[in-house]
């Protein structure tokens, strides 16, 4: 995992790209993948705002707690590949 500074979390461009890639690949149950559109400018070393439109997070998206939710599936797949 790239270095992480909680005061400037996205100073590390590799970490920023990793986070954005995972968000871009996430498959919402009702919508599938949603293209990333930045709201109020490009990412900074502190934060970024995404405009995802109206998104309804379903029970299926979050089922099974944090380790089993669809939000963490990408992280588990990445760990299995290494």
Protein Blocks (a to p, Z undefined) as FASTA:
>chain_A
ZZddfklmmlpmmlmmmmmmmmmmpccfklopaddddeeiaadfkbccddebjadddfkl
mggijklmmklmmmmmmmmmZZ
